Amino acid sequence: MSTFVLPTGEVDLGLVLAPLAMLTRDPTLRLVPGRMERATVTPDGTGTLVVQWDRDRPEARVTTHGDAAAWLAERAPAALGLLDDPTGFAPAARPLAELWRRHRGDRVGATGTLWHDLAWTVVQQRVTRQEAAATWYRLVHALGSPAPGVEGLLAPPDPVAVARLTYESLHRLGLERRRAEHLLAAARCAHRLHRLPDLDRTTATSALSAVRGVGQWTVSCLSCFTWGDADTVITGDAGIPSMVAWLLAGERRADDARMLQLLEPYRPHRYRVVRLAFAGGARPPRRGPRAPGHDIRHR
């Protein structure tokens, strides 16, 4: 176990860490005001990162547990967004300028936990967030392990264990063949993928792109979450282009090309704009009901 204090300055840890809670009931994460607990798998084994903070004090108390305690402690400043520099990001046009004024403490964190992030992202491929959350919950509860040092939390399944599974076993957890095969391919390559966050991001994402099922959307998500790149734009997503277009231009619908055009003036801070769109709830009005989810476990 390792315990230490990090100065946070004006960084708002609640904003930094909020995207990690994208999937509800995530068994690997507990995030409440002033505290985060995240169990994960690293090249050094499983570990738990615990962060406590008070909005009135510019510091955070960090505790790490498990075989990966030292690994997580070394990377804690990056994970909490403390190494991210927003210098030069000064949007003038409303409503983006107002969002930045209200969320000025937001930073882009870099988890460094490639296998965890990769599995979590593959589960979300081409399904609703609710479907992804349910599948991730079942996957971690069926195959994960107790979080070191924290009760009631689970670490994700080890890639070696996942690599031994069959499509049929993953189908029973709610993964159709495409996502199941992508997850298995990622797990089988995890022995070399695990070390990639310590490489140049361009080299690493190029290597990741050779893995079956790790396409443009998955790689851009990893660039944002695992490496914390503030200029990456998540492409290939069904909702983000229209969300960004609604925020920046009041347009209901957009594709990747239009989104990239609107974000071009904000280089090298384009992902910051996307984060602000999420934080501000910038979504065009719906024109119809949400499509129902599909549970494929018994098919």
Contacts in CASP RR format, 6 or more apart in sequence:
PFRMAT RR
TARGET T0000
AUTHOR 0000-0000-0000
METHOD contacts of the structure
MODEL  1
MSTFVLPTGEVDLGLVLAPLAMLTRDPTLRLVPGRMERATVTPDGTGTLV
VQWDRDRPEARVTTHGDAAAWLAERAPAALGLLDDPTGFAPAARPLAELW
RRHRGDRVGATGTLWHDLAWTVVQQRVTRQEAAATWYRLVHALGSPAPGV
EGLLAPPDPVAVARLTYESLHRLGLERRRAEHLLAAARCAHRLHRLPDLD
RTTATSALSAVRGVGQWTVSCLSCFTWGDADTVITGDAGIPSMVAWLLAG
ERRADDARMLQLLEPYRPHRYRVVRLAFAGGARPPRRGPRAPGHDIRHR
1 63 0 8 1.000
1 64 0 8 1.000
1 65 0 8 1.000
1 66 0 8 1.000
1 69 0 8 1.000
1 149 0 8 1.000
2 62 0 8 1.000
2 63 0 8 1.000
2 64 0 8 1.000
2 69 0 8 1.000
2 70 0 8 1.000
2 73 0 8 1.000
3 61 0 8 1.000
3 62 0 8 1.000
3 63 0 8 1.000
3 64 0 8 1.000
4 61 0 8 1.000
4 62 0 8 1.000
4 73 0 8 1.000
5 59 0 8 1.000
5 60 0 8 1.000
5 61 0 8 1.000
5 62 0 8 1.000
6 59 0 8 1.000
6 60 0 8 1.000
6 62 0 8 1.000
6 76 0 8 1.000
6 77 0 8 1.000
6 80 0 8 1.000
6 82 0 8 1.000
7 58 0 8 1.000
7 59 0 8 1.000
7 82 0 8 1.000
8 53 0 8 1.000
8 58 0 8 1.000
8 59 0 8 1.000
8 60 0 8 1.000
8 80 0 8 1.000
8 82 0 8 1.000
9 58 0 8 1.000
9 59 0 8 1.000
10 58 0 8 1.000
10 104 0 8 1.000
10 105 0 8 1.000
11 80 0 8 1.000
11 81 0 8 1.000
11 82 0 8 1.000
11 105 0 8 1.000
11 107 0 8 1.000
12 55 0 8 1.000
12 103 0 8 1.000
12 104 0 8 1.000
12 105 0 8 1.000
12 106 0 8 1.000
13 34 0 8 1.000
13 36 0 8 1.000
13 51 0 8 1.000
13 53 0 8 1.000
13 60 0 8 1.000
13 80 0 8 1.000
14 31 0 8 1.000
14 33 0 8 1.000
14 34 0 8 1.000
15 103 0 8 1.000
15 105 0 8 1.000
15 106 0 8 1.000
15 107 0 8 1.000
15 279 0 8 1.000
16 80 0 8 1.000
16 81 0 8 1.000
16 105 0 8 1.000
16 106 0 8 1.000
16 107 0 8 1.000
16 108 0 8 1.000
16 109 0 8 1.000
17 31 0 8 1.000
17 36 0 8 1.000
17 51 0 8 1.000
17 80 0 8 1.000
18 31 0 8 1.000
18 279 0 8 1.000
19 225 0 8 1.000
19 275 0 8 1.000
19 278 0 8 1.000
20 29 0 8 1.000
20 31 0 8 1.000
20 36 0 8 1.000
20 38 0 8 1.000
20 111 0 8 1.000
20 225 0 8 1.000
21 29 0 8 1.000
21 31 0 8 1.000
22 129 0 8 1.000
23 120 0 8 1.000
23 124 0 8 1.000
23 129 0 8 1.000
23 132 0 8 1.000
23 133 0 8 1.000
23 136 0 8 1.000
23 137 0 8 1.000
24 130 0 8 1.000
24 133 0 8 1.000
25 133 0 8 1.000
25 137 0 8 1.000
26 133 0 8 1.000
26 136 0 8 1.000
26 137 0 8 1.000
26 140 0 8 1.000
27 136 0 8 1.000
27 137 0 8 1.000
27 140 0 8 1.000
27 141 0 8 1.000
27 144 0 8 1.000
27 153 0 8 1.000
27 154 0 8 1.000
28 38 0 8 1.000
28 39 0 8 1.000
28 40 0 8 1.000
28 116 0 8 1.000
28 140 0 8 1.000
28 147 0 8 1.000
28 153 0 8 1.000
28 154 0 8 1.000
28 155 0 8 1.000
28 156 0 8 1.000
29 36 0 8 1.000
29 37 0 8 1.000
29 38 0 8 1.000
29 39 0 8 1.000
29 153 0 8 1.000
30 36 0 8 1.000
30 37 0 8 1.000
30 38 0 8 1.000
30 150 0 8 1.000
30 153 0 8 1.000
31 37 0 8 1.000
34 52 0 8 1.000
34 53 0 8 1.000
34 54 0 8 1.000
34 55 0 8 1.000
35 50 0 8 1.000
35 51 0 8 1.000
35 52 0 8 1.000
35 53 0 8 1.000
36 49 0 8 1.000
36 50 0 8 1.000
36 51 0 8 1.000
37 48 0 8 1.000
37 49 0 8 1.000
37 50 0 8 1.000
37 147 0 8 1.000
37 150 0 8 1.000
37 153 0 8 1.000
38 48 0 8 1.000
38 49 0 8 1.000
39 46 0 8 1.000
39 47 0 8 1.000
39 48 0 8 1.000
39 147 0 8 1.000
39 148 0 8 1.000
39 150 0 8 1.000
39 153 0 8 1.000
39 154 0 8 1.000
39 155 0 8 1.000
39 156 0 8 1.000
40 46 0 8 1.000
40 47 0 8 1.000
40 48 0 8 1.000
40 49 0 8 1.000
40 68 0 8 1.000
40 72 0 8 1.000
40 111 0 8 1.000
40 113 0 8 1.000
40 116 0 8 1.000
40 155 0 8 1.000
40 156 0 8 1.000
41 47 0 8 1.000
41 68 0 8 1.000
41 113 0 8 1.000
41 115 0 8 1.000
41 116 0 8 1.000
41 155 0 8 1.000
41 156 0 8 1.000
41 157 0 8 1.000
41 158 0 8 1.000
41 159 0 8 1.000
42 68 0 8 1.000
42 71 0 8 1.000
42 72 0 8 1.000
42 113 0 8 1.000
42 194 0 8 1.000
43 71 0 8 1.000
43 194 0 8 1.000
43 195 0 8 1.000
44 67 0 8 1.000
44 68 0 8 1.000
44 70 0 8 1.000
44 71 0 8 1.000
45 66 0 8 1.000
45 67 0 8 1.000
45 68 0 8 1.000
45 71 0 8 1.000
46 66 0 8 1.000
46 67 0 8 1.000
46 68 0 8 1.000
46 145 0 8 1.000
46 147 0 8 1.000
46 148 0 8 1.000
46 155 0 8 1.000
46 158 0 8 1.000
47 64 0 8 1.000
47 65 0 8 1.000
47 66 0 8 1.000
47 67 0 8 1.000
47 68 0 8 1.000
47 69 0 8 1.000
47 72 0 8 1.000
47 147 0 8 1.000
47 148 0 8 1.000
47 155 0 8 1.000
48 64 0 8 1.000
48 65 0 8 1.000
48 66 0 8 1.000
48 72 0 8 1.000
48 147 0 8 1.000
48 148 0 8 1.000
48 149 0 8 1.000
48 150 0 8 1.000
48 153 0 8 1.000
48 155 0 8 1.000
49 62 0 8 1.000
49 63 0 8 1.000
49 64 0 8 1.000
49 72 0 8 1.000
49 76 0 8 1.000
49 79 0 8 1.000
50 62 0 8 1.000
50 63 0 8 1.000
50 64 0 8 1.000
50 65 0 8 1.000
50 150 0 8 1.000
51 60 0 8 1.000
51 61 0 8 1.000
51 62 0 8 1.000
51 76 0 8 1.000
51 80 0 8 1.000
52 60 0 8 1.000
52 61 0 8 1.000
52 63 0 8 1.000
53 59 0 8 1.000
53 60 0 8 1.000
53 61 0 8 1.000
60 80 0 8 1.000
62 73 0 8 1.000
62 76 0 8 1.000
62 80 0 8 1.000
64 70 0 8 1.000
64 72 0 8 1.000
64 73 0 8 1.000
64 76 0 8 1.000
65 147 0 8 1.000
65 148 0 8 1.000
65 149 0 8 1.000
65 150 0 8 1.000
66 148 0 8 1.000
66 149 0 8 1.000
67 148 0 8 1.000
69 148 0 8 1.000
72 79 0 8 1.000
75 110 0 8 1.000
75 111 0 8 1.000
75 112 0 8 1.000
77 83 0 8 1.000
78 109 0 8 1.000
78 110 0 8 1.000
78 112 0 8 1.000
78 228 0 8 1.000
79 109 0 8 1.000
79 110 0 8 1.000
79 111 0 8 1.000
79 112 0 8 1.000
80 107 0 8 1.000
80 109 0 8 1.000
81 107 0 8 1.000
81 108 0 8 1.000
81 109 0 8 1.000
81 110 0 8 1.000
82 107 0 8 1.000
83 109 0 8 1.000
83 110 0 8 1.000
84 107 0 8 1.000
84 108 0 8 1.000
84 109 0 8 1.000
84 110 0 8 1.000
84 228 0 8 1.000
84 230 0 8 1.000
86 107 0 8 1.000
86 230 0 8 1.000
86 269 0 8 1.000
86 272 0 8 1.000
88 269 0 8 1.000
89 100 0 8 1.000
89 266 0 8 1.000
89 269 0 8 1.000
89 272 0 8 1.000
90 100 0 8 1.000
91 97 0 8 1.000
91 100 0 8 1.000
91 266 0 8 1.000
91 273 0 8 1.000
93 248 0 8 1.000
95 247 0 8 1.000
95 282 0 8 1.000
96 247 0 8 1.000
96 248 0 8 1.000
96 273 0 8 1.000
96 276 0 8 1.000
99 247 0 8 1.000
99 276 0 8 1.000
99 277 0 8 1.000
99 279 0 8 1.000
99 280 0 8 1.000
100 276 0 8 1.000
103 276 0 8 1.000
103 279 0 8 1.000
103 280 0 8 1.000
106 272 0 8 1.000
106 275 0 8 1.000
106 276 0 8 1.000
106 279 0 8 1.000
108 224 0 8 1.000
108 228 0 8 1.000
108 229 0 8 1.000
108 230 0 8 1.000
108 271 0 8 1.000
108 272 0 8 1.000
108 275 0 8 1.000
109 225 0 8 1.000
109 228 0 8 1.000
110 197 0 8 1.000
110 225 0 8 1.000
110 226 0 8 1.000
110 227 0 8 1.000
110 228 0 8 1.000
111 117 0 8 1.000
111 225 0 8 1.000
111 226 0 8 1.000
112 197 0 8 1.000
112 226 0 8 1.000
112 227 0 8 1.000
113 197 0 8 1.000
113 226 0 8 1.000
114 193 0 8 1.000
114 194 0 8 1.000
114 196 0 8 1.000
114 197 0 8 1.000
114 222 0 8 1.000
114 226 0 8 1.000
115 156 0 8 1.000
115 159 0 8 1.000
115 186 0 8 1.000
115 187 0 8 1.000
115 190 0 8 1.000
115 193 0 8 1.000
115 194 0 8 1.000
116 156 0 8 1.000
117 221 0 8 1.000
117 222 0 8 1.000
117 225 0 8 1.000
117 226 0 8 1.000
118 186 0 8 1.000
118 190 0 8 1.000
118 193 0 8 1.000
118 208 0 8 1.000
118 214 0 8 1.000
118 218 0 8 1.000
118 222 0 8 1.000
118 226 0 8 1.000
119 139 0 8 1.000
119 156 0 8 1.000
119 157 0 8 1.000
119 159 0 8 1.000
119 162 0 8 1.000
119 183 0 8 1.000
119 186 0 8 1.000
119 187 0 8 1.000
120 136 0 8 1.000
120 156 0 8 1.000
121 218 0 8 1.000
121 221 0 8 1.000
121 222 0 8 1.000
121 225 0 8 1.000
122 179 0 8 1.000
122 182 0 8 1.000
122 183 0 8 1.000
122 186 0 8 1.000
122 213 0 8 1.000
122 214 0 8 1.000
122 218 0 8 1.000
123 132 0 8 1.000
123 135 0 8 1.000
123 136 0 8 1.000
123 139 0 8 1.000
123 175 0 8 1.000
123 179 0 8 1.000
123 183 0 8 1.000
124 132 0 8 1.000
124 136 0 8 1.000
125 178 0 8 1.000
125 179 0 8 1.000
125 182 0 8 1.000
125 213 0 8 1.000
125 217 0 8 1.000
125 218 0 8 1.000
126 178 0 8 1.000
126 179 0 8 1.000
127 135 0 8 1.000
127 179 0 8 1.000
127 293 0 8 1.000
128 290 0 8 1.000
128 291 0 8 1.000
128 293 0 8 1.000
130 293 0 8 1.000
131 293 0 8 1.000
131 294 0 8 1.000
131 295 0 8 1.000
134 174 0 8 1.000
134 295 0 8 1.000
135 173 0 8 1.000
135 174 0 8 1.000
135 175 0 8 1.000
138 173 0 8 1.000
138 174 0 8 1.000
139 157 0 8 1.000
139 170 0 8 1.000
139 173 0 8 1.000
139 175 0 8 1.000
140 154 0 8 1.000
140 156 0 8 1.000
140 157 0 8 1.000
141 154 0 8 1.000
142 157 0 8 1.000
142 173 0 8 1.000
143 157 0 8 1.000
143 161 0 8 1.000
143 162 0 8 1.000
143 165 0 8 1.000
144 154 0 8 1.000
144 155 0 8 1.000
144 156 0 8 1.000
144 157 0 8 1.000
144 158 0 8 1.000
144 161 0 8 1.000
145 154 0 8 1.000
145 155 0 8 1.000
145 157 0 8 1.000
145 158 0 8 1.000
146 152 0 8 1.000
146 153 0 8 1.000
146 154 0 8 1.000
146 155 0 8 1.000
147 153 0 8 1.000
147 154 0 8 1.000
147 155 0 8 1.000
148 155 0 8 1.000
159 186 0 8 1.000
159 187 0 8 1.000
159 188 0 8 1.000
159 190 0 8 1.000
159 191 0 8 1.000
159 194 0 8 1.000
160 187 0 8 1.000
160 190 0 8 1.000
162 183 0 8 1.000
162 184 0 8 1.000
162 187 0 8 1.000
163 184 0 8 1.000
163 187 0 8 1.000
163 188 0 8 1.000
163 190 0 8 1.000
165 184 0 8 1.000
167 177 0 8 1.000
167 180 0 8 1.000
167 181 0 8 1.000
167 184 0 8 1.000
170 179 0 8 1.000
170 180 0 8 1.000
170 183 0 8 1.000
170 184 0 8 1.000
171 177 0 8 1.000
171 180 0 8 1.000
171 296 0 8 1.000
171 297 0 8 1.000
172 297 0 8 1.000
173 297 0 8 1.000
174 295 0 8 1.000
174 296 0 8 1.000
174 297 0 8 1.000
175 183 0 8 1.000
175 296 0 8 1.000
176 296 0 8 1.000
181 212 0 8 1.000
181 213 0 8 1.000
182 212 0 8 1.000
182 213 0 8 1.000
182 214 0 8 1.000
185 211 0 8 1.000
185 212 0 8 1.000
185 213 0 8 1.000
185 214 0 8 1.000
186 193 0 8 1.000
186 211 0 8 1.000
186 213 0 8 1.000
186 214 0 8 1.000
189 211 0 8 1.000
192 207 0 8 1.000
193 207 0 8 1.000
193 208 0 8 1.000
193 211 0 8 1.000
196 204 0 8 1.000
196 207 0 8 1.000
196 208 0 8 1.000
197 204 0 8 1.000
197 226 0 8 1.000
197 227 0 8 1.000
201 223 0 8 1.000
201 227 0 8 1.000
201 229 0 8 1.000
204 227 0 8 1.000
205 219 0 8 1.000
205 222 0 8 1.000
205 223 0 8 1.000
208 214 0 8 1.000
208 218 0 8 1.000
208 219 0 8 1.000
208 222 0 8 1.000
209 215 0 8 1.000
209 219 0 8 1.000
216 235 0 8 1.000
216 236 0 8 1.000
217 234 0 8 1.000
217 235 0 8 1.000
217 236 0 8 1.000
217 237 0 8 1.000
220 232 0 8 1.000
220 233 0 8 1.000
220 234 0 8 1.000
220 235 0 8 1.000
220 236 0 8 1.000
221 234 0 8 1.000
223 229 0 8 1.000
223 232 0 8 1.000
224 232 0 8 1.000
224 234 0 8 1.000
224 271 0 8 1.000
228 271 0 8 1.000
229 271 0 8 1.000
230 268 0 8 1.000
230 269 0 8 1.000
230 270 0 8 1.000
230 271 0 8 1.000
230 272 0 8 1.000
231 267 0 8 1.000
231 268 0 8 1.000
231 269 0 8 1.000
231 270 0 8 1.000
231 271 0 8 1.000
232 270 0 8 1.000
232 271 0 8 1.000
233 259 0 8 1.000
233 260 0 8 1.000
233 263 0 8 1.000
233 270 0 8 1.000
233 271 0 8 1.000
233 274 0 8 1.000
234 240 0 8 1.000
234 271 0 8 1.000
234 274 0 8 1.000
235 256 0 8 1.000
235 259 0 8 1.000
235 260 0 8 1.000
236 256 0 8 1.000
240 259 0 8 1.000
240 274 0 8 1.000
240 277 0 8 1.000
241 254 0 8 1.000
241 255 0 8 1.000
241 256 0 8 1.000
241 258 0 8 1.000
241 259 0 8 1.000
242 251 0 8 1.000
242 252 0 8 1.000
242 253 0 8 1.000
242 254 0 8 1.000
242 283 0 8 1.000
242 284 0 8 1.000
243 274 0 8 1.000
243 277 0 8 1.000
243 278 0 8 1.000
243 281 0 8 1.000
243 282 0 8 1.000
243 283 0 8 1.000
243 284 0 8 1.000
244 254 0 8 1.000
244 259 0 8 1.000
244 262 0 8 1.000
244 263 0 8 1.000
244 273 0 8 1.000
244 274 0 8 1.000
244 277 0 8 1.000
244 282 0 8 1.000
245 251 0 8 1.000
245 252 0 8 1.000
245 253 0 8 1.000
245 254 0 8 1.000
245 258 0 8 1.000
245 259 0 8 1.000
245 262 0 8 1.000
245 284 0 8 1.000
246 252 0 8 1.000
246 277 0 8 1.000
246 282 0 8 1.000
246 283 0 8 1.000
246 284 0 8 1.000
247 273 0 8 1.000
247 276 0 8 1.000
247 277 0 8 1.000
247 282 0 8 1.000
248 262 0 8 1.000
248 263 0 8 1.000
248 273 0 8 1.000
249 262 0 8 1.000
250 284 0 8 1.000
251 258 0 8 1.000
251 284 0 8 1.000
252 284 0 8 1.000
252 285 0 8 1.000
253 284 0 8 1.000
254 262 0 8 1.000
263 270 0 8 1.000
263 273 0 8 1.000
263 274 0 8 1.000
266 272 0 8 1.000
266 273 0 8 1.000
276 282 0 8 1.000
END
